């Protein structure tokens, strides 16, 4: 095979598209499978617990494997991590498609989730390294975001269509040619990079943080219950706190830690890390509650509700597509980082506020407008924040930073979903008025996005920004 020069435009596009395909299948096997759950449940005669485990097995395996995948990408190579993840994902997808017993299918889902973590950490870390110039990085992550965002925007509808037309097994079989394409391009068009500073894997750190993530996310999803045995909430809390303390102690002593906690001493890094956490509450968690809101509050049910949801999710495809345009990428790159992410979170806050008012007044048009505004703000940041985090960290930590950013997003989503479920049960009285369920829910989400916007602005402003701001009035 003749490989084009590494800096040729077509090569850059091909690499970004390939990394985007990896992010697509990692997301698609969540969104598409959700619509195929009834058919899968019928095939394996599942009860409610089995029904839930089809989704949880993937999500848990993905979350607890992220730090390991990031460490492997930094230590042994980003290309190796991406290719290995795609190979295993291919095998796991075939295992799910041809499984004759639910235990085999569930094993495939676990392996899928774990290998998806390797695809994400290897691919996104590689993108952060390959596209260093800011405009180029904005455009590349716009391409990646467009492809991965389509899994959210059209994944459920496409999954339902595939399941009803060809059978649910084809949701998994379609991963095979995509994985083959990822492997082929990675081997032929991408160079390898591994850290020269990592003497060995921080095995102790990886084991402890994986246990910490497992217990934390399990507790949020299922409570302190394992195999029918119920533990006290205090015991779960003590276990989580103990593992966290142990993990921090291990990482401060490790020569090459699995998670470089010193990065959290950098104001810019912390400010950017607030972005995925804020989005987990103010956007991603609302995907769980929004269909219920449309049906119970706005009286939009059935197939019509799925169409209306596109107003909320389609921006995840459209906005990154716009950012992939060279002219728009240059405009976005020309903005101060502090201004870009402040504006994005502020737009999300405005959107959530509009939905809250629409909910209170039962105004369909206002609620839909708010959904669009919130989706646009979230999409503008979602496609770019991983690249920005990688750019403000040492190159040899790209895999680790990718893992941390994804853990923040996944963990934040789990925490936010549990928290907002409690918010839904609350009711606040203000004189003759009462703020109930959905109005309160969207108001809290808007408040979180607003606070996140201010914190991000303050923390990501550099000394150069302050100096520029001080000079501007005298011009």
Rosetta blueprint (number, residue, H / E / L):
1 X L
2 X L
3 X L
4 X L
5 X L
6 X L
7 X L
8 X L
9 X H
10 X H
11 X H
12 X H
13 X H
14 X H
15 X H
16 X H
17 X H
18 X H
19 X H
20 X H
21 X H
22 X H
23 X H
24 X H
25 X H
26 X H
27 X H
28 X H
29 X H
30 X H
31 X H
32 X H
33 X H
34 X H
35 X H
36 X H
37 X H
38 X H
39 X H
40 X H
41 X H
42 X H
43 X H
44 X H
45 X L
46 X L
47 X L
48 X H
49 X H
50 X H
51 X H
52 X H
53 X H
54 X H
55 X H
56 X H
57 X H
58 X H
59 X H
60 X H
61 X H
62 X H
63 X H
64 X H
65 X H
66 X H
67 X H
68 X H
69 X H
70 X H
71 X H
72 X H
73 X H
74 X H
75 X H
76 X H
77 X L
78 X H
79 X H
80 X H
81 X H
82 X H
83 X H
84 X H
85 X H
86 X H
87 X H
88 X H
89 X H
90 X H
91 X H
92 X H
93 X H
94 X H
95 X H
96 X H
97 X H
98 X H
99 X L
100 X L
101 X L
102 X H
103 X H
104 X H
105 X H
106 X H
107 X H
108 X H
109 X H
110 X H
111 X H
112 X H
113 X H
114 X H
115 X H
116 X H
117 X H
118 X H
119 X H
120 X H
121 X H
122 X H
123 X H
124 X H
125 X H
126 X H
127 X H
128 X H
129 X H
130 X H
131 X L
132 X L
133 X L
134 X H
135 X H
136 X H
137 X H
138 X H
139 X H
140 X H
141 X H
142 X H
143 X H
144 X H
145 X H
146 X H
147 X H
148 X H
149 X H
150 X H
151 X H
152 X H
153 X H
154 X L
155 X H
156 X H
157 X H
158 X H
159 X H
160 X H
161 X H
162 X H
163 X H
164 X H
165 X H
166 X L
167 X L
168 X L
169 X H
170 X H
171 X H
172 X H
173 X H
174 X H
175 X H
176 X H
177 X H
178 X H
179 X H
180 X H
181 X H
182 X H
183 X H
184 X H
185 X H
186 X H
187 X H
188 X H
189 X H
190 X L
191 X L
192 X L
193 X L
194 X L
195 X L
196 X L
197 X L
198 X L
199 X L
200 X L
201 X L
202 X L
203 X H
204 X H
205 X H
206 X H
207 X H
208 X H
209 X H
210 X H
211 X H
212 X H
213 X H
214 X H
215 X H
216 X H
217 X H
218 X H
219 X H
220 X H
221 X H
222 X H
223 X L
224 X L
225 X E
226 X E
227 X L
228 X L
229 X E
230 X E
231 X L
232 X L
233 X H
234 X H
235 X H
236 X H
237 X H
238 X H
239 X H
240 X H
241 X H
242 X H
243 X H
244 X H
245 X H
246 X H
247 X H
248 X H
249 X H
250 X H
251 X H
252 X H
253 X H
254 X L
255 X L
256 X L
257 X L
258 X L
259 X L
260 X L
261 X H
262 X H
263 X H
264 X H
265 X H
266 X L
267 X H
268 X H
269 X H
270 X H
271 X H
272 X H
273 X H
274 X H
275 X H
276 X H
277 X H
278 X H
279 X H
280 X H
281 X H
282 X H
283 X H
284 X H
285 X L
286 X H
287 X H
288 X H
289 X H
290 X H
291 X H
292 X H
293 X H
294 X H
295 X H
296 X H
297 X L
298 X L
299 X L
300 X L
301 X L
302 X H
303 X H
304 X H
305 X H
306 X H
307 X H
308 X H
309 X L
310 X H
311 X H
312 X H
313 X H
314 X L
315 X H
316 X H
317 X H
318 X H
319 X H
320 X H
321 X H
322 X H
323 X H
324 X L
325 X L
326 X H
327 X H
328 X H
329 X H
330 X H
331 X H
332 X H
333 X H
334 X H
335 X L
336 X L
337 X H
338 X H
339 X H
340 X H
341 X H
342 X H
343 X H
344 X H
345 X H
346 X H
347 X H
348 X H
349 X H
350 X H
351 X H
352 X H
353 X H
354 X H
355 X H
356 X H
357 X H
358 X H
359 X H
360 X H
361 X H
362 X L
363 X L
364 X H
365 X H
366 X H
367 X H
368 X H
369 X H
370 X H
371 X H
372 X H
373 X H
374 X H
375 X H
376 X H
377 X H
378 X H
379 X H
380 X H
381 X H
382 X H
383 X L
384 X L
385 X H
386 X H
387 X H
388 X H
389 X H
390 X H
391 X H
392 X L
393 X L
394 X L
395 X H
396 X H
397 X H
398 X H
399 X H
400 X H
401 X H
402 X H
403 X H
404 X H
405 X H
406 X H
407 X H
408 X H
409 X H
410 X H
411 X H
412 X H
413 X H
414 X H
415 X H
416 X H
417 X H
418 X H
419 X H
420 X H
421 X H
422 X H
423 X H
424 X L
425 X L
426 X L
427 X E
428 X E
429 X E
430 X E
431 X L
432 X L
433 X E
434 X E
435 X E
436 X E
437 X H
438 X H
439 X H
440 X H
441 X H
442 X H
443 X H
444 X H
445 X H
446 X H
447 X H
448 X H
449 X H
450 X H
451 X H
452 X H
453 X H
454 X H
455 X H
456 X H
457 X H
458 X H
459 X H
460 X H
461 X L
462 X L
463 X H
464 X H
465 X H
466 X H
467 X H
468 X H
469 X H
470 X H
471 X H
472 X H
473 X L
474 X L
475 X L
